[in-house]
Amino acid sequence: MALVEIDGLVKRYNEGGRERLVLDQVDLRIEEGEFFVMLGKSGSGKSTLLNMISAIDRADAGRIRINGTEITALSEQAQTLFRRDHIGIVFQFFNLIPTLTVLENITLPRELAGVDRRQAQQRARDLLARVGLANRADAYPDKLSGGEQQRVAIARALAHEPLLVLADEPTGNLDEETGESVLRLLLELTRDAGRTLIMATHNPEIVPLADRVARLHEGQLYITRAREGELVETA
């Protein structure tokens, strides 16, 4: 069974009194451990689809199942708990809390979930060592470079050992060299943990690293790099 199953997903937005169809009957299967990349220009619906998968936003129609749980059928509270326990998210703009230290940014979600503080801190320190920031645990986000902040964000996303990691333009706010190193770090950590990674980006340089690639265009999802035996579609 696929880790992520999406059937007939539809999302519309009302813009200035006019309805805009962003996702139009999207179907998708993503396997456990897969690195799946979604390409598309700004406004194509990449972030919207990630928001649907993470249950940050609700679909107008269709179904999403993650590891057998139909998240589109859950209450808002149940969706929040599912996201907290099973999904890690890496945002373009880091989304670190400026008044918390690096260590506190990583441990806070786990402590709110009831994990013992010492256990949460040990996991955070282990991850900080993996991302090369073991000596910055007590620093505040404004003292870090953009690349360092994104590495902290990656550690935070992986701290609870999620089933699924979602990355929304994770290198979009970084220079090319820093972005490449951050991308390879994110992929290395998710691969080592056997996790599934779905990334939305407009950067075609990521394509060679992906297991499969799709392009979003006018609400439709087209597979442009397929697994063996899978149909490759073109718009």
Beta strands, then each sheet from edge to edge (+ up, - down):
strand 1: 4-15
strand 2: 18-30
strand 3: 35-39
strand 4: 61-66
strand 5: 69-70
strand 6: 87-90
strand 7: 164-168
strand 8: 196-201
strand 9: 212-217
strand 10: 220-225
sheet 1: 2+ 1- 4+ 5-
sheet 2: 6+ 7+ 8+ 3+ 9+ 10-
end
